[in-house]
């Protein structure tokens, strides 16, 4: 599950950076939607962490 969390965090970071770039240098509405889409991946990661779906060492 740690690998899943790392993948979800990577998608979130890349999406957030792309959304910020689009927001500042392009269309503000599109940038907002990209950031919101990236946030869904972060919410999924937090849910996995809080529900303790990860393996314990």
matplotlib code that plots the C-alpha trace (Angstrom):
import matplotlib.pyplot as plt

x = [0.0, 2.9, 3.6, 0.0, 0.3, 3.5, 1.9, -1.2, 1.1, 3.1, 0.0, -1.2, 2.1, 2.3, -1.3, -1.0, 2.0, 0.3, -2.8, -0.8, 1.1, -2.2, -3.8, -1.1, -0.1, -3.3, -6.9, -7.8, -10.9, -9.1, -6.3, -8.8, -10.4, -6.9, -6.1, -9.5, -8.9, -5.4, -6.9, -9.1, -6.0, -4.8, -8.2, -7.9, -4.4, -5.5, -8.5, -6.2, -3.9, -6.6, -8.4, -5.1, -5.3, -1.6, 0.6, 2.2, 6.0]
y = [0.0, 2.3, 2.1, 3.0, 6.0, 7.1, 6.9, 8.8, 11.5, 11.8, 12.2, 14.9, 16.8, 16.7, 17.7, 20.5, 21.9, 21.7, 23.3, 26.2, 26.8, 26.8, 29.1, 31.7, 31.6, 30.4, 30.1, 30.5, 28.3, 25.4, 25.7, 25.5, 22.4, 20.8, 21.5, 20.1, 17.0, 16.6, 17.1, 14.0, 11.9, 13.5, 12.8, 9.1, 8.9, 10.4, 8.1, 5.1, 6.4, 7.2, 3.9, 2.2, 0.1, 0.1, -2.7, -2.2, -2.9]
z = [0.0, 0.5, -3.2, -3.9, -1.6, -3.3, -6.7, -5.6, -4.1, -7.3, -9.4, -6.9, -7.0, -10.8, -11.2, -8.7, -10.5, -13.9, -12.4, -10.9, -14.1, -16.1, -13.5, -13.6, -17.3, -18.9, -18.3, -14.6, -14.8, -16.4, -13.9, -11.1, -12.5, -12.9, -9.3, -8.1, -10.1, -8.5, -5.1, -5.6, -5.7, -2.5, -0.8, -1.9, -0.4, 2.9, 3.0, 2.5, 5.2, 7.7, 7.3, 7.9, 4.7, 4.5, 5.8, 9.2, 9.6]

ax = plt.figure().add_subplot(projection="3d")
ax.plot(x, y, z, "-o")
ax.set_aspect("equal")
plt.show()
